[in-house]
Amino acid sequence: MENNRGEEPQPDPQPSVEQKIYIALAAIPQGKVVTYGQLGDLAGVPRAARQVGYILRNLPTETTLPWYRVINAAGKISLGPDTDSGMRQRALLQEEGVVFNNGRISLKQFRWQP
């Protein structure tokens, strides 16, 4: 027998961790960077730097999300500097005005603080 007591419809399920990371990633403005851990914090997933790295590593190749705006806590690109991906990340950041000094980005100057 069906229950028709005017029950509230179930709310939409919460976004997945992956979806939360994508939303936070999309919000990073041009010319700014965040660290892996900071992106996790912004997405409401604290202490998830490694998980963020895993999610970014598995983005579809055709993504338009600004994955390249995420760097490590030392202000460096985590991808090897001599790899195609590392060189591409550096070039994309430089196109946005992010400055490298000895392979490092000044978090004081370029870190996004929403």
Secondary structure, 3 states (H helix, E strand, C coil): CCCCCCCCCCCCCCCCHHHHHHHHHHCCCCCCEEEHHHHHHHCCCCCCHHHHHHHHHCCCCCCCCCHHHEECCCCCCCCCCCCHHHHHHHHHHHHCCCCEECCEECHHHHECCC
